[in-house]
């Protein structure tokens, strides 16, 4: 029986341990490039680890979230706030597991799948993940194009084409270093958060009604239209490619490769992602609350289009600044998604296929996959078509989610792969519950769609 030591854990190949495929870690140019002080205050160490969580959080507040949150808030008021909360809590659990996998094993989720599963299964998982990345990129393309149209009057079609060139920004930041990318992402997230804090103040929602919205309602499951939006929110919030992304970028930190060093790294990485996702929860909830307070209570219950929300905000909230802040936040959200989409695509391709290519080429391929449907729909159907495509892209993301979540929970719960860092019984139960809930909701959505309910 052949054993090998990988990432500090003992792996037995014949008993389900890692079958290491070899090769460099993903994002080899940034791997273990950022120093973590071995001594110093707790805060100093936390600051050294802060960054990856915010790159992950970007995917939880991209333009796809805006479409589903606006639709949910205008149609159903604050009812779906419980879904936003649940989605973010699930995200916090799953992202902590993703970070732990990368820290303990030195492998990202894509590499772990390639090492564990047969080649056909790994190839299928890769294809599904690429579809999820394309769906996310599609949302970012359309969202940024809408923001450019609203703020500067640029036609949607030209905005889609112009946005496809933002690969240059990604390449510039990658050449400067990983910290520059993290810093820009944090600034953009702060911009989005600041804009919506002001929007909330102006919207003046009834606090008691908002708090009621965080209490789950059986109506969410019994109402097909509400369920469709709810699953769209879930897909827009917990994104499958973010699990692959996080397991890789936590490895940019150069921490001690000892059980104690890894334990400390897990603690700080989890805190980093939890704080960042807490901010994402605020932004997602704020979008839905503003939509509920401004549109639903005013009788505008069909505001699914971002452009309609932008135009109605000024007259309903009593000032043009509200619309401008909305547009600026949307533009910041779209550009943030550009950065993480590029990294996720590179990680997935390297991890599943062992194939490395120039970042600009990888970005070009991802963009072309998303650009073609975006251009066709924008040219033929205009604003209404792009909004429907935006929401549909989030449902696609949700349907792909189980194919990333189940392997992640399986690997991190297996002591043969994780050693002493394997999930404890309580965490294992919570993680599997999250995985089964996601799978059940998606199967229900699929059954209802096939039967013609949606």
C-alpha positions in Angstrom: 0.0 0.0 0.0 1.5 3.3 -1.2 1.4 6.3 1.1 2.4 9.9 0.4 2.6 13.0 2.6 0.8 16.0 1.1 0.3 19.3 2.8 1.2 17.8 6.2 -1.4 15.0 6.0 -1.0 11.3 5.5 -2.8 10.2 2.3 -3.4 6.5 1.5 -4.0 6.2 -2.2 -5.9 2.9 -2.1 -8.2 4.0 0.7 -9.4 7.2 -0.9 -6.5 9.6 -0.1 -5.0 12.1 -2.6 -3.7 10.9 -5.9 -1.4 13.8 -6.4 -1.1 14.8 -10.0 2.0 16.9 -9.4 2.8 20.3 -11.0 3.0 23.8 -9.6 0.4 25.4 -7.4 -2.2 27.6 -9.2 -1.3 31.2 -9.6 2.4 30.1 -9.2 3.6 33.7 -9.6 1.7 34.8 -6.5 1.9 31.6 -4.4 3.4 32.3 -0.9 4.5 35.8 -2.1 3.1 37.8 0.8 4.9 37.6 4.2 2.9 36.9 7.4 4.8 38.0 10.5 5.5 35.1 12.9 5.6 37.6 15.8 3.6 40.7 16.6 0.1 41.6 17.7 -3.1 39.8 16.7 -4.2 42.8 14.7 -0.9 42.9 12.7 -1.4 39.2 11.7 -5.0 39.7 10.8 -4.1 42.6 8.5 -1.5 40.4 6.8 -4.2 37.9 6.1 -6.8 40.4 5.0 -7.4 40.6 1.3 -8.5 37.2 -0.1 -11.8 37.4 1.6 -12.6 40.7 -0.1 -11.7 39.2 -3.5 -14.1 36.4 -2.7 -16.8 38.9 -1.4 -16.8 40.6 -4.8 -18.7 37.7 -6.3 -21.4 38.2 -3.7 -22.2 41.7 -4.7 -21.8 41.7 -8.5 -24.5 43.0 -11.0 -26.2 39.6 -11.0 -27.0 40.2 -7.3 -28.5 43.6 -8.2 -30.9 42.2 -10.7 -32.2 39.5 -8.3 -32.3 41.8 -5.3 -34.1 44.6 -7.2 -36.6 42.1 -8.5 -37.2 40.5 -5.1 -37.5 43.9 -3.3 -39.9 45.5 -5.8 -42.1 42.4 -6.2 -42.2 41.1 -2.6 -41.0 43.9 -0.4 -38.7 42.7 2.4 -39.9 39.0 2.4 -36.8 37.7 0.7 -34.4 39.3 3.1 -34.4 35.9 4.9 -33.1 34.3 1.7 -30.3 37.0 1.5 -29.4 36.3 5.1 -29.4 32.5 4.7 -27.4 32.7 1.5 -24.7 34.8 3.1 -24.6 32.5 6.2 -24.2 29.5 3.9 -21.5 31.4 2.0 -19.5 32.1 5.2 -19.5 28.4 6.0 -18.5 27.2 2.6 -15.8 29.9 2.0 -14.2 29.0 5.4 -14.0 25.4 4.2 -12.6 26.5 0.9 -9.8 28.5 2.6 -9.1 25.6 5.0 -8.7 23.2 2.1 -6.1 25.4 0.4 -4.2 26.1 3.6 -4.0 22.5 4.9 -3.3 20.7 1.6 -1.6 23.3 -0.5 -4.0 22.4 -3.3 -6.9 24.4 -4.6 -10.4 22.8 -5.0 -9.9 22.3 -8.8 -6.6 20.5 -8.2 -8.2 18.4 -5.4 -11.0 17.3 -7.7 -8.5 16.4 -10.4 -6.5 14.4 -7.9 -9.4 12.6 -6.4 -11.9 11.9 -9.2 -11.4 10.0 -12.5 -10.5 11.9 -15.5 -14.0 11.9 -17.1 -15.6 13.2 -13.8 -12.9 15.9 -13.4 -13.4 17.0 -17.0 -17.2 17.2 -16.5 -16.7 19.3 -13.3 -14.3 21.6 -15.3 -16.9 22.1 -18.0 -19.6 22.9 -15.4 -17.3 25.4 -13.6 -16.5 27.1 -16.9 -20.2 27.5 -17.6 -20.5 29.1 -14.1 -17.6 31.5 -14.8 -19.1 32.4 -18.2 -22.5 33.1 -16.5 -20.8 35.4 -13.9 -18.8 37.1 -16.6 -22.0 37.7 -18.5 -23.5 39.4 -15.5 -20.5 41.6 -15.1 -20.5 42.5 -18.8 -24.2 43.5 -18.8 -24.1 45.2 -15.5 -21.1 47.4 -16.4 -22.6 48.2 -19.8 -25.9 49.3 -18.0 -23.9 51.5 -15.6 -22.1 53.2 -18.5 -25.4 53.8 -20.2 -27.0 55.2 -17.2 -24.1 57.5 -16.1 -22.8 58.6 -19.5 -25.5 57.8 -22.1 -23.3 55.2 -23.8 -25.5 52.8 -25.9 -25.8 49.4 -24.3 -24.3 47.6 -27.3 -21.2 49.8 -27.3 -21.0 49.5 -23.5 -20.9 45.7 -23.8 -18.1 45.8 -26.4 -16.1 48.5 -24.4 -16.4 46.5 -21.2 -14.9 43.5 -22.8 -11.6 45.5 -23.1 -11.2 45.7 -19.3 -8.8 42.8 -19.6 -6.1 45.5 -19.8 -6.8 46.7 -16.2 -6.5 43.1 -14.9 -3.2 42.6 -16.7 -1.8 45.9 -15.3 -2.7 44.9 -11.7 -1.4 41.4 -12.0 2.0 42.7 -13.2 2.2 45.1 -10.2 1.5 42.5 -7.6 -1.3 40.8 -5.8 -1.6 43.4 -3.0 -2.4 46.1 -5.6 -5.3 44.0 -6.8 -6.5 43.4 -3.3 -6.2 47.1 -2.5 -8.3 48.2 -5.5 -11.0 45.6 -4.7 -11.3 46.9 -1.1 -11.6 50.5 -2.3 -14.3 49.5 -4.8 -16.2 47.5 -2.2 -15.9 50.5 0.2 -17.4 52.7 -2.6 -20.3 50.4 -3.1 -21.0 50.2 0.6 -20.8 53.9 1.1 -23.2 54.6 -1.8 -25.8 52.2 -0.4 -25.4 53.5 3.2 -26.5 56.9 1.9 -29.3 55.2 -0.2 -30.6 53.6 2.9 -30.7 56.9 4.8 -32.6 58.5 2.0 -35.0 55.6 1.5 -36.1 55.7 5.2 -37.4 52.1 5.4 -39.6 51.1 8.4 -37.2 49.3 10.6 -39.8 47.0 12.1 -40.9 45.8 8.7 -37.3 45.3 7.6 -36.6 43.1 10.7 -39.7 41.0 9.9 -38.2 40.3 6.5 -35.3 38.4 8.0 -37.8 35.9 9.5 -38.2 33.0 7.0 -41.7 32.6 5.4 -43.3 29.4 4.0 -44.6 31.6 1.2 -41.2 31.6 -0.3 -41.5 27.9 -1.2 -45.2 27.8 -2.0 -45.1 30.8 -4.4 -43.4 29.7 -7.7 -42.5 33.2 -8.7 -41.0 34.0 -5.3 -39.1 30.7 -5.3 -37.6 31.5 -8.7 -36.3 34.8 -7.5 -35.1 33.2 -4.2 -33.1 30.6 -6.0 -31.7 33.3 -8.2 -30.6 35.2 -5.1 -29.0 32.0 -3.8 -27.2 31.5 -7.1 -26.1 35.2 -7.2 -24.9 35.0 -3.6 -23.1 31.7 -3.3 -21.1 31.4 -6.4 -19.4 28.1 -7.4 -16.2 29.6 -8.9 -15.6 31.5 -5.7 -15.0 28.2 -3.9 -12.2 27.4 -6.4 -10.9 31.0 -6.2 -10.6 31.2 -2.4 -8.9 27.8 -2.0 -6.1 29.2 -4.2 -5.7 32.8 -3.2 -5.3 32.0 0.5 -2.1 30.4 -0.5 -0.6 33.8 -1.5 0.3 34.1 2.2 3.6 32.8 3.4 2.7 31.3 6.7 4.5 28.5 8.7 4.0 25.1 7.2 3.5 23.5 10.6 0.3 22.3 12.3 0.3 25.4 14.6 1.0 27.7 11.6 -1.8 26.2 9.6 -4.2 26.4 12.5 -3.4 30.1 12.9 -3.7 30.6 9.1 -7.1 29.0 9.1 -8.3 31.1 11.9 -7.3 34.4 10.3 -8.4 33.4 6.8 -11.8 32.5 8.1 -12.1 35.8 10.0 -11.0 37.7 6.9 -13.7 36.0 4.7 -16.4 36.3 7.3 -15.8 40.0 7.8 -15.8 40.6 4.0 -18.9 38.5 3.5 -20.6 40.4 6.3 -20.1 43.6 4.3 -21.5 41.7 1.2 -24.6 40.8 3.3 -25.1 44.5 4.2 -24.8 45.5 0.5 -27.2 42.8 -0.8 -29.7 43.5 2.0 -29.4 47.2 1.3 -30.2 46.8 -2.4 -33.3 44.7 -1.5 -34.4 47.1 1.3 -34.0 50.1 -0.9 -36.0 48.4 -3.7 -38.7 47.4 -1.1 -38.9 50.9 0.5 -38.8 53.0 -2.7 -40.5 50.8 -5.3 -42.7 48.2 -3.6 -44.3 50.6 -1.1 -44.9 53.1 -4.0 -46.8 50.5 -6.1 -43.9 49.9 -8.5 -43.9 46.1 -8.2 -42.3 45.2 -11.5 -38.9 46.9 -11.2 -36.7 44.0 -12.4 -34.7 46.2 -14.8 -31.7 48.1 -13.3 -32.2 51.0 -15.6 -35.8 51.5 -14.4 -34.6 51.5 -10.8 -32.0 54.2 -11.7 -34.5 56.4 -13.5 -37.2 56.2 -10.8 -34.9 56.7 -7.8 -34.5 60.5 -8.4 -38.3 61.3 -8.4 -39.2 58.8 -5.7 -36.4 59.7 -3.4 -36.4 63.4 -4.1 -33.0 64.0 -5.5 -30.8 63.2 -8.6 -27.9 62.3 -6.3 -29.7 59.0 -5.4 -29.6 57.9 -9.0 -26.0 58.9 -9.5 -24.9 57.0 -6.4 -26.8 54.0 -7.6 -25.0 54.2 -11.0 -21.5 54.7 -9.5 -22.0 51.7 -7.1 -23.1 49.5 -10.1 -20.1 50.5 -12.1 -17.8 49.7 -9.2 -19.5 46.3 -8.7 -19.0 45.5 -12.4 -15.4 46.4 -12.4 -14.7 44.4 -9.2 -16.1 41.3 -10.8 -13.7 41.6 -13.7 -10.7 41.0 -11.4 -12.0 37.9 -9.6 -13.5 36.4 -12.8 -10.0 36.5 -14.4 -8.4 34.8 -11.4 -11.0 32.2 -11.1 -10.8 31.3 -14.7 -7.0 30.9 -14.5 -7.2 28.8 -11.4 -9.9 26.4 -12.7 -8.1 25.8 -16.0 -4.8 25.2 -14.4 -6.3 23.1 -11.6 -8.5 20.8 -13.7 -6.4 20.5 -16.8 -2.9 21.3 -15.7 -3.0 23.8 -18.6 -1.3 27.1 -18.2 -1.7 30.0 -20.6 -1.1 33.7 -20.7 -3.5 35.6 -18.5 -4.6 37.8 -21.3 -5.4 34.8 -23.5 -7.4 33.1 -20.7 -9.3 36.4 -20.1 -10.0 36.7 -23.8 -11.5 33.2 -24.0 -13.7 33.8 -21.0 -14.8 37.2 -22.3 -15.7 35.8 -25.8 -17.9 33.1 -24.3 -19.8 35.7 -22.4 -19.6 38.4 -25.1 -21.4 36.6 -27.9 -24.8 36.0 -26.1 -24.6 39.5 -24.5 -24.1 41.2 -27.9 -26.8 39.2 -29.6 -29.4 39.7 -26.8 -28.6 43.4 -26.5 -28.8 44.0 -30.2 -32.1 42.1 -30.6 -34.0 42.8 -27.4 -32.3 45.9 -25.7 -32.7 46.6 -22.0 -35.5 44.1 -21.3 -33.6 41.2 -22.8 -30.4 42.0 -21.0 -32.2 42.1 -17.6 -33.8 38.8 -18.2 -30.5 37.3 -19.3 -28.9 38.8 -16.2 -31.4 37.0 -13.9 -31.2 33.8 -15.9 -27.4 33.8 -15.6 -27.8 33.8 -11.8 -30.2 30.8 -11.9 -27.5 29.0 -14.0 -25.0 29.7 -11.3 -27.2 28.3 -8.7 -27.7 25.1 -10.7 -23.9 24.6 -11.0 -23.4 25.2 -7.3 -23.8 21.6 -6.0 -21.0 20.4 -8.3 -18.5 22.5 -6.4 -20.1 22.4 -2.9 -20.4 18.6 -2.6 -16.7 17.9 -3.4 -15.6 20.7 -1.1 -17.6 19.3 1.9 -16.5 15.7 1.0 -12.8 16.6 1.0 -12.7 18.8 4.1 -14.7 16.2 6.1 -12.3 13.3 5.2 -9.5 12.8 7.8 -7.5 10.8 5.3 -7.2 14.0 3.3 -7.2 16.7 6.0 -5.7 14.8 8.9 -6.3 16.6 12.2 -7.9 19.5 10.3 -10.9 17.5 9.1 -14.3 19.0 9.9 -15.5 18.2 13.4 -19.0 16.5 13.7 -20.9 19.7 14.2 -19.2 21.5 11.3 -19.6 18.5 9.1 -23.3 18.3 9.9 -23.8 22.0 9.1 -21.7 21.8 5.9 -23.6 18.7 4.6 -26.9 20.4 5.5 -25.9 23.4 3.4 -25.0 21.1 0.5 -28.2 19.1 0.7 -30.3 22.3 0.9 -28.7 23.8 -2.2 -29.2 20.5 -4.1 -32.8 20.1 -3.0 -33.7 23.7 -4.0 -32.1 23.3 -7.4 -33.8 20.0 -8.0 -37.1 21.6 -7.1 -36.5 24.5 -9.4 -35.6 22.2 -12.2 -38.7 20.1 -11.7 -40.9 23.2 -11.7 -39.3 24.5 -14.8 -39.7 21.3 -16.7 -43.4 21.0 -15.6 -44.0 24.5 -16.9 -44.6 26.4 -13.6 -42.1 29.1 -14.5 
